[in-house]
Amino acid sequence: MNRLLYVLLLSAITISGFVMYQHHDLGFISLRFAGNTFETNFVVFAAAILSLAFVIMLLARTWQSIKSAFSYLINKRRQQLENKAHTSLSQGLIEYAEGRFEQAEKVLLQQVKYSNNRLLIYLSAARAAQQQGAHERRDEYLRKAHIEAPQADIAIGLTKAELQLAHDQNEQALATLTQLHKLTPNHTYVLGLLASTYKLLQDWDNLSALLPALKKHGKLSAEHYLALEIAVHNGLMTKLSANNDSKLLIQHWKHAPHHLKALPDVVEHYVKRLIQVDAAGEAENILRLYLSKNWQESSIILYSKLDVMIDNKQLEMAEAWLKDHQHNAWLLLALGKMCILRSLWGKAKNYLEASIAISPMPESYLKLAQLLEQQMDEIAAAQEYYRQGLHLLAGNYSECAADIKNLNTGMKMPELKIVKN
């Protein structure tokens, strides 16, 4: 472009000079500057202008060449430093992966000011510092990461929360995750970490409030979400039972989701909490109704541990289970204990003996021995059952089994039928 202007200017002056020469008139130019007067003709003036333009163009071209040379050197140096920074980052990550955390931290930071990946470097250095237990350095690297990339608040915050959780700084992690949750309420990973933290801290109220968001945005499997629901409701029941207030506990159960009331883990946890708050009658009712529809071995074992007075209708419901479970030692133990509480000595003895014949348990021996001693005046038989129970309790099962065999020699196992006292 400069060359074109120079050529055009030269052409214009040449043509003008030629025309003036044809007319024998070279023109007259007079310049006054700072009290001085300069006089010349057009040809000389034009030549001076052309020379000045040429010098200016030459100087401009020289300056551009100098700038280009400096720019090349600067870019080459910058590229070298960036390559070193990239190498430093790669080597630092390798050191971290191989477990040399102190060396990793040092290598990562060597060329950080020349790197285009400062956010990654500071986050990696924070993890390396965490592995060394250097929490102050870890937090400083995270602060620098935020300065370098303030738009990456979520990534930095999640890294910070993960590191805090990894070092059992659960309260600090909760504060970090709560802030992140405010910034992005529907973030899947934030919701998951927040739920895990609430669970670690047994903050069941807040975890319960978080369940709808987890169900909608948490992308949890059905099994994982159900396990979380169970943990929440069991945790809430444990919290309520700590106040020793059965009314609040029963009220919570009434409003619990129906699908949870069909799960043995939840039902049995509720029953145990009822027992804890001296509501054994309600516990028996809940467990009996549950077993009538959902037979579970763990539930009948829990049922056998209850010592609560029941009426005839409740006893008949429990005895009806014998139709399908007459060889269940725990059911027989439970029926024996119920009959003792209702002073049905004969039925109680029948059930307890049948339970022992199927599966000897220390409690069965104890209940039967107490029944024989205190209510039926069979002292010798009671002492024998006491002795067998002690052998079993002490772990001498072989001798206890031999005693049972001798005791039942020539006898059939008691027929498991309902008898009237």
Residue pairs with C-beta under 8 A, 6 or more apart in sequence:
2 57
2 60
6 53
6 54
6 57
9 49
9 50
9 53
10 50
13 46
13 49
13 50
16 42
16 46
17 42
17 43
17 46
20 26
20 27
20 42
20 43
26 41
26 42
26 43
27 41
27 42
27 43
28 39
28 41
28 42
29 39
29 40
29 41
29 42
29 45
30 37
30 38
30 39
31 37
31 38
31 39
32 38
78 114
81 111
81 114
82 114
82 115
82 116
84 111
84 114
85 111
85 112
85 114
85 115
85 116
85 117
86 115
86 117
87 111
88 107
88 108
88 110
88 111
88 112
88 115
89 108
89 111
89 115
89 117
89 120
89 121
89 124
91 107
92 104
92 105
92 107
92 108
92 109
92 121
92 124
92 125
92 128
93 104
93 108
93 124
95 101
95 103
95 104
95 107
96 104
96 108
96 124
96 127
96 128
101 128
101 129
101 131
101 132
102 128
102 132
104 124
104 125
104 128
105 125
105 128
105 129
105 132
105 137
108 121
108 124
108 125
108 128
109 121
109 125
112 118
112 121
112 122
115 121
118 144
118 145
118 148
118 149
119 145
119 148
119 149
119 152
119 155
119 156
122 141
122 142
122 144
122 145
122 148
123 141
123 142
123 145
123 155
123 156
123 159
125 137
125 141
126 137
126 138
126 139
126 141
126 142
126 145
126 159
126 160
126 163
127 138
127 159
127 163
129 135
129 137
129 138
129 141
130 138
130 163
130 166
130 167
133 167
135 167
135 169
138 163
139 160
142 156
142 159
142 160
145 152
145 156
145 159
146 152
146 153
146 156
149 156
153 180
153 183
154 180
154 183
154 184
154 187
154 190
157 176
157 177
157 179
157 180
157 183
158 180
158 189
158 190
158 193
160 176
161 173
161 176
161 177
161 180
161 193
161 197
162 193
164 170
164 172
164 173
164 176
165 173
165 193
165 196
165 197
165 200
170 197
170 200
170 201
171 201
173 193
173 197
174 194
174 197
174 198
174 201
174 203
177 190
177 193
177 194
177 197
178 194
180 187
180 190
180 194
181 187
181 190
181 191
181 194
184 190
185 213
186 213
186 216
186 217
187 217
188 217
188 218
188 219
191 210
191 213
191 214
191 217
191 218
192 214
192 218
192 220
194 210
195 207
195 210
195 214
195 218
195 228
198 204
198 206
198 207
198 210
199 207
199 228
199 231
202 235
204 232
204 235
204 236
204 239
205 236
207 228
207 231
207 232
207 235
208 232
208 233
208 236
211 228
211 229
211 232
214 220
214 225
214 228
215 225
218 225
220 228
229 257
229 260
230 260
230 263
230 265
230 266
233 252
233 256
233 257
233 260
233 266
234 265
234 266
234 269
236 252
237 249
237 252
237 253
237 269
237 270
237 273
238 269
238 273
240 248
240 249
240 252
240 273
241 249
241 273
241 274
241 276
241 277
244 276
244 277
244 278
245 277
246 274
246 277
246 278
246 279
246 282
249 270
249 273
249 274
249 277
249 279
250 274
250 279
250 282
253 261
253 270
253 286
256 266
260 266
261 267
262 294
264 290
264 294
264 296
264 298
264 299
267 286
267 287
267 290
267 299
268 287
268 298
268 299
268 302
270 286
271 283
271 286
271 287
271 302
272 283
272 302
274 280
274 282
274 283
274 286
275 283
275 306
280 306
280 307
280 308
281 308
281 309
283 306
283 308
284 303
284 306
284 308
284 310
284 314
285 314
287 299
287 302
287 303
287 306
288 303
288 314
288 317
288 318
290 299
291 299
291 300
291 303
291 321
292 317
292 321
295 321
295 324
295 325
297 330
300 325
300 328
300 330
300 331
300 334
301 330
303 330
303 331
303 334
304 330
304 331
304 333
304 334
304 337
304 363
306 334
306 337
307 337
307 341
308 341
309 341
309 342
310 318
310 338
310 341
310 342
315 335
315 338
315 339
315 342
318 331
318 334
318 335
318 338
319 335
319 418
321 328
321 331
322 331
322 335
322 416
322 417
322 418
325 331
326 416
327 358
327 416
328 358
329 355
329 356
329 358
329 359
329 361
329 364
330 355
332 351
332 352
332 354
332 355
332 358
332 416
333 351
333 352
333 355
333 361
333 363
333 364
333 367
335 347
335 348
335 351
336 347
336 348
336 349
336 350
336 351
336 352
336 355
336 364
336 367
336 368
336 371
337 348
337 367
339 345
339 347
339 348
339 351
339 421
340 348
340 367
340 371
340 375
343 375
343 421
344 421
345 371
345 375
345 376
345 421
346 419
346 420
346 421
347 418
347 419
347 420
347 421
348 367
348 371
349 368
349 371
349 372
349 376
350 414
350 419
352 364
352 367
352 368
352 371
353 368
353 414
354 413
354 414
354 416
355 361
355 364
356 364
356 365
356 368
356 404
357 404
357 408
357 413
357 414
358 413
360 388
360 392
360 397
360 400
360 401
360 404
361 392
362 389
362 392
362 393
364 389
365 385
365 386
365 388
365 389
365 392
366 386
366 389
368 382
368 385
369 382
369 383
369 385
369 386
369 389
370 382
372 378
372 379
372 381
372 382
372 385
373 379
373 382
373 383
384 403
384 407
387 403
388 400
388 403
388 404
388 407
391 397
391 399
391 400
391 403
392 400
